[in-house]
Amino acid sequence: MLYVAAALVVLIGLAHSILGERYILIRLFRRELPPLFGGVEFTRNTLRFAWHLTTVLAFGIAALLVQLTGPADAKALTLTLGITLLASGFLPLLFTRGRHLAWVVLFASGGLCVAWAIS
């Protein structure tokens, strides 16, 4: 059952990113958006990374569900969470070129999780 749940979460994550990009974000970006931190481009990129963050987190949840099909190991689960948080941190770093500081918190929390898991 958890494998099916994991597959469903992966599918919803993919659908969210692909369909959201195609049918929501593209149309939203045709409208006038408020300029944040000096420009509309920052606004667009913040919306884009926040939108796709859902998919990265869905993949992390799916990985946890698969791990839970066997004996649950706290270090392995924490490592998965850490990797998910680190991967999530790349979105604001890349999309906003580091100007949105969510990447700092995501990298810090992910790094702490990974450090604990491998200690």
Sequence and secondary structure as in RCSB ss.txt:
>XXXX:A:sequence
MLYVAAALVVLIGLAHSILGERYILIRLFRRELPPLFGGVEFTRNTLRFAWHLTTVLAFGIAALLVQLTGPADAK
ALTLTLGITLLASGFLPLLFTRGRHLAWVVLFASGGLCVAWAIS
>XXXX:A:secstr
 HHHHHHHHHHHHHHHHHHHIIIIIHHHHTS    BTTBHHHHHHHHHHHHHHHHHHHHHHHHHHHHTTS   HH
HHHHHHHHHHHHHHHHHHHHTTT STHHHHHHHHHHHHHHHHH 
